[in-house]
């Protein structure tokens, strides 16, 4: 009910904005938007055309514009870069935190990104460039460089004074402690600074047994560390064990959403890049790069069936009736296995990273599924022997639709055996491929995509037709 009310309120807000835009009432528009959350304004910006977006940004403060630019989707943001003037882009990036600015600049072409950087003041430009050197999907690429650190020989009073004088508007829960060489030692909770004597040495309060990540760690690993340890924030260290920044839970939530979206798109046979712009041609091009291998795969399946057609036309016609059943069932079982294994690898669960342990479980599951599907498919095939041709009014109507030269029992037997074999082969592929892809640096989610599914279809049809021809003939 609450979600429905929010949806209705957003629709009403959009209608109000549309009315004000149509009447060019910029004063009323500014007053209306000044009371709205930046996320709601971002949804409105995504819903209107460029002319109306222009009016909206004309009435927004630079601080709000920066928040809105950060929250809209990439396709809308790409259009806004062309819509906004250079001085507006400069003002917006000046309002952004360095880590957010670096994320947005990474989406721009190099020439345009350099142009924006050169327009900023030296301090902001230097801070953003320091973050751009890290991969966008690494801990360094998602970290916030703003933090508070003190030396281990400082006192509680000195640490509190450092916090008071810090030019920081971000929430923080701990202060980080470094030694005389600047290397990370551990952290101290804020509550300890409030409950200990003023002269207490920070080194006596520091917790040295704390978790940290390095700048080159993949963001998916960072997400898993947060999930397993219920963290709010974690420090990021460079290769020399010096503090480089920190990652907060809200940033990790964004990462989790990005990773989930990428996995879903990969499983569907497309790529997140198609969402970078609203171009239909770009989306079609990206999808066709996945579909072309699938077309080749289905062509292989057709060639397999054509090969067997030259052996016995009647037998081929009877056996081919059940080929889609084998392909669909075996393909889906392989998809189930790859999805389960891929999800385990993505979340970093220890049990999922051990091939032997996963193999033992999945093979037993596959044996039960394969045996069940084999028996049921054989029963379905035998059921065809009771079908009569309704168009035959003669005594021939007592015969089966399938040719007399073919043994229904043997065809059912070959179907059952093929179903069992195809499911086991597909399950093996669904089990091994995610581990293989993970090992060579490819997203395991691709193992659940249409290319692998098509390969499963070709293999399963080849197995089935081979057994059907040899056993039923």
RAVEN-V805842 format. One record per pair of residues at least 12 apart in sequence whose C-alpha atoms are under 8 Angstrom apart, sorted by the first residue. I is the first residue (numbers start at 1). J is the second residue. D is the distance in whole Angstrom. If there is no record, write none. Layout:
I|J|D  I|J|D
//
This chain:
10|40|7  14|44|6  17|29|7  17|32|8  21|52|7  21|55|7  26|55|7  26|59|7  27|59|8  29|56|8  29|59|7  30|59|5  30|60|7  33|60|8  34|60|8  38|64|7  38|67|6  38|68|6  38|71|8  39|68|7  39|71|6  41|68|7  42|68|5  42|69|7  42|71|6  42|72|5  43|72|7  45|72|8  45|76|8  46|72|7  46|73|8  46|76|6  50|79|8  50|80|8  50|83|7  54|83|7  54|84|8  62|88|8  62|91|6  62|92|6  62|95|7  63|92|7  63|95|6  63|96|8  65|92|6  66|92|5  66|93|7  66|95|6  66|96|6  67|96|8  70|100|8  70|104|7  74|275|7  74|276|5  74|277|7  75|275|6  75|276|5  75|277|4  75|278|5  76|277|7  76|278|8  78|276|7  78|277|6  79|277|8  89|116|8  90|116|7  90|119|6  90|120|6  93|120|8  94|120|7  94|124|7  98|124|7  98|127|6  98|128|5  98|131|8  98|144|7  98|145|8  99|128|7  99|131|7  99|141|8  99|142|7  99|143|7  99|144|5  99|145|7  101|128|7  102|128|5  102|129|7  102|131|6  102|132|6  103|136|7  103|141|8  103|142|8  106|132|7  106|136|8  134|215|7  134|216|7  135|216|8  137|218|6  137|219|5  138|215|7  138|216|6  138|217|5  138|218|4  138|219|5  139|213|7  139|214|7  139|215|5  139|216|6  139|217|5  139|218|6  139|219|5  139|222|7  139|236|7  139|247|8  140|214|7  140|215|4  140|216|6  140|217|8  140|236|7  140|244|8  140|245|8  141|215|8  142|219|8  142|247|7  142|251|7  143|236|7  143|245|6  143|246|5  143|247|5  143|248|8  144|245|5  144|246|5  144|247|6  145|244|6  145|245|4  145|246|6  146|168|7  146|245|6  146|246|7  147|172|8  147|175|8  147|176|8  147|245|6  147|246|7  148|162|8  148|163|7  148|166|8  148|175|5  148|176|6  149|175|6  149|176|4  149|177|5  149|178|7  150|162|8  150|175|7  150|176|6  150|177|5  150|178|6  151|177|6  151|178|5  151|179|6  151|180|7  151|182|8  151|202|8  151|203|8  152|177|6  152|178|6  152|179|6  152|180|8  152|185|8  152|201|7  152|202|5  152|203|4  152|206|8  153|201|6  153|202|6  153|203|6  154|201|6  154|202|6  154|203|8  155|198|7  155|199|5  155|200|5  155|201|4  155|202|5  156|193|6  156|196|7  156|197|7  156|198|5  156|199|6  156|200|6  156|201|6  156|202|6  157|198|5  157|199|6  159|193|8  159|202|8  160|193|7  173|189|6  173|190|6  173|233|8  174|187|6  174|188|6  174|189|5  174|190|5  175|187|6  175|188|5  175|189|7  175|190|7  176|188|6  177|202|8  177|203|8  177|206|7  182|242|6  182|243|8  183|240|8  183|241|6  183|242|5  183|243|7  184|237|8  184|241|6  184|242|6  184|243|6  185|206|8  185|208|6  186|206|6  186|207|5  186|208|4  186|209|7  186|210|6  187|206|5  187|207|6  187|208|7  187|210|7  188|202|8  188|205|6  188|206|5  188|207|6  192|205|8  211|234|7  211|235|8  212|234|6  212|235|5  212|236|6  212|237|7  213|234|7  213|235|6  213|236|5  213|237|6  214|236|5  214|237|5  214|238|6  214|239|7  215|236|6  215|237|6  215|238|6  215|239|8  215|244|8  219|255|7  220|255|8  220|256|8  220|259|7  220|346|7  220|347|8  221|348|7  222|252|8  223|252|6  223|253|8  223|255|7  223|256|7  224|347|6  224|348|6  226|249|7  226|252|8  231|249|7  232|248|6  232|249|5  233|246|7  233|247|6  233|248|4  233|249|6  234|246|6  234|247|5  234|248|7  235|247|6  263|443|8  263|445|5  263|446|8  264|445|8  266|445|6  266|446|5  266|448|8  266|449|6  267|445|6  267|446|6  267|447|8  267|448|5  267|449|4  267|450|7  268|449|6  268|450|7  269|287|7  269|290|6  269|291|8  269|446|8  269|449|5  269|450|6  269|451|8  270|286|7  270|287|5  270|290|7  271|286|7  271|287|8  273|286|8  274|286|6  290|450|8  290|451|7  291|450|8  291|451|8  293|451|6  294|450|7  294|451|5  294|454|6  297|451|8  297|454|6  297|455|6  297|458|7  298|454|7  298|458|7  300|458|7  301|457|7  301|458|5  301|459|8  301|461|7  301|462|8  304|458|8  304|461|8  304|462|6  305|320|8  305|461|8  305|462|8  305|465|7  308|465|7  308|466|8  308|469|8  314|403|7  314|406|8  315|403|8  315|406|7  315|469|7  315|472|8  315|473|7  316|469|8  318|402|6  318|403|8  319|411|7  319|465|7  319|468|6  319|469|8  320|465|8  322|415|8  323|461|6  323|464|7  323|465|8  324|461|8  326|415|8  326|418|8  326|419|6  326|422|7  326|460|7  326|461|7  326|464|7  327|456|7  327|457|5  327|458|8  327|460|6  327|461|6  328|457|7  329|419|8  329|423|7  330|419|7  330|422|6  330|423|4  330|424|8  330|426|6  330|427|8  330|456|7  330|457|8  330|460|7  331|423|8  331|426|6  331|453|6  331|454|8  331|456|6  331|457|6  331|460|8  333|366|8  333|423|6  333|426|7  333|427|6  334|423|7  334|426|5  334|427|4  334|428|7  334|429|7  334|430|5  334|431|8  334|453|8  334|456|8  335|427|8  335|430|6  335|448|6  335|453|7  336|430|8  337|362|7  337|427|6  337|430|5  337|431|6  338|427|8  338|429|8  338|430|4  338|431|6  338|433|8  338|434|6  338|445|8  338|447|6  338|448|6  339|430|8  339|445|7  339|447|8  339|448|6  341|358|8  341|430|8  341|431|7  341|434|7  342|434|6  342|444|5  342|445|6  342|447|8  343|445|8  345|444|8  346|444|8  355|435|8  359|431|7  362|427|8  362|431|8  363|424|8  363|427|8  363|428|8  366|423|7  366|424|6  366|427|7  367|424|7  370|419|7  370|420|5  370|421|8  370|423|6  370|424|7  371|420|6  373|416|8  373|419|7  373|420|7  374|415|7  374|416|4  374|417|7  374|418|8  374|419|5  374|420|5  375|416|6  376|416|8  377|412|8  377|415|7  377|416|6  377|419|8  378|412|5  378|413|6  378|415|6  378|416|5  379|412|7  381|408|7  381|411|7  381|412|5  381|415|8  382|408|6  382|409|7  382|412|6  384|400|8  385|400|6  385|401|8  385|402|8  385|408|7  386|400|7  387|400|6  387|401|7  388|400|6  388|401|6  389|401|6  406|472|7  406|473|7  407|472|6  407|473|8  408|472|8  410|471|6  410|472|5  411|468|6  411|471|7  411|472|5  413|471|8  414|464|7  414|467|6  414|468|5  414|471|6  414|472|7  415|464|7  415|467|8  415|468|7  417|467|8  418|460|8  418|463|6  418|464|5  418|467|6  418|468|8  419|460|8  419|464|7  421|463|7  422|459|7  422|460|5  422|463|7  422|464|7  423|460|8  425|460|8  426|456|6  426|460|8  430|447|7  430|448|8  433|447|6  434|446|8  434|447|6
//
